[in-house]
Amino acid sequence: MTTAFIYLVAALAEIAGCFAFWAWWRLGAGALWLVPGLAGLIAFAWLLSLADSAFAGRAYAAYGGVYIASSLIWMWMIEGQRPDRWDAAGLALCLTGAAVILLVPRGG
């Protein structure tokens, strides 16, 4: 699996897992929502550990940009709230930072 694919699937698992908790806590959904929520968060942690990186912190930092993009897509597609220009500007900054962290050549 490529790192980009791992990050995308991990983001989906994390957002879905967190949303299940949100639905239970904030939207009044039943406690059974916590079961798939926990499964999603466990899948997220496992998937992120598969990312090709010498250091966990660097993998997590680069993943942050993907998570932000995925969160905005979730907000738009699942929650029906279209991101505004400030969301897009923030996303551009985050993806640029993630790309620098992940893709620049490192001496060593």
N, C-alpha and C positions, 0 to 999 in steps of 0.2 A: 504494500500500500504506500502511496506517496504521502509525504507530509501534508500537502494541501488537502488531500482527500481525508486524511485522519483528522485534520483540524475542522473540516466541514462537518463530518459525522459527529465528532466530539461536541461541536457547538450545538448541533441539533439535540443531542442527548442532554447536554447541560441545560439548555433553554427549556426543553420539554420537562425535564426533571424539576427545575425551579418553578416553572409555570404550574405544575401540579401542586406544589406547596402553596403558591400564590392563590390558586383556585380554592384550595381547602381553607386557607387562613383568611383571605380577603374577599372571596366571592361566595363563601358559604357552601362549597362543595363538600361531599361526604368524605369521611376519613379514609375511605378506600382509595382516594386519589393519591394518598401518600405512598402506596405500594408501587405504582409505576413511576412515581416521582423518585423514590429511592433507587429503583432499577436504572432509571435514566442517569442519575448522578453517579452510580457505580460504573455504568458503561462509560460515562464521560471520563472518569479518573483513569480507567483502564486504557481507553483509547489514547488519551493524551500521553500516557507513559510509553506508547509505541512511536511517538514522534522521533524522527532522526535528529538528535541533538546531543552534543557532548555534555550539556549542562541543563538540568531541569528548569532552572530560572529563565534561561534564554528561550527554551521551548514555550514556557508559559507566557513570557512577555510577547513573543511573536504571535502566539495564539490569541492574545488579547484583541488584536485588530480584527481577526476573523470572527471572534465572539461579538464584537460590537456590530460588525456588518450583519451577522446572522440575527442579532437581536432587533435591529431595525427592520430587517425583512420580516421577522416574526411579528413585530408590532403592526406592520402593514398588512401582511397576508392573513394572520390569525386574529388579530385584535381589531383590524379595520381602521387603523390610524395611520394615514400616510405620513412618512417622514417629511419634515420641512427642510428649507435650505440650510438651516443651522445644523440639523442632524447630518445632512450631506457634507457640510464643511468639516464638522467634527470627525466624521467617518474618513474623509480624505486625509486628514492629519494623522489619524490613528493607523490607517493602512500604510501610509508613508513610513511612519515610525516602525511598524511591524516589518515592513520590507527591509528597512535598514538593519534592524536587529537580525533578521533571518538570512539575508542574502549577501551582505557585504563580505568580501574576502577577508580572512583573518590571518595575520602572520602567526607563525608558530613553529 
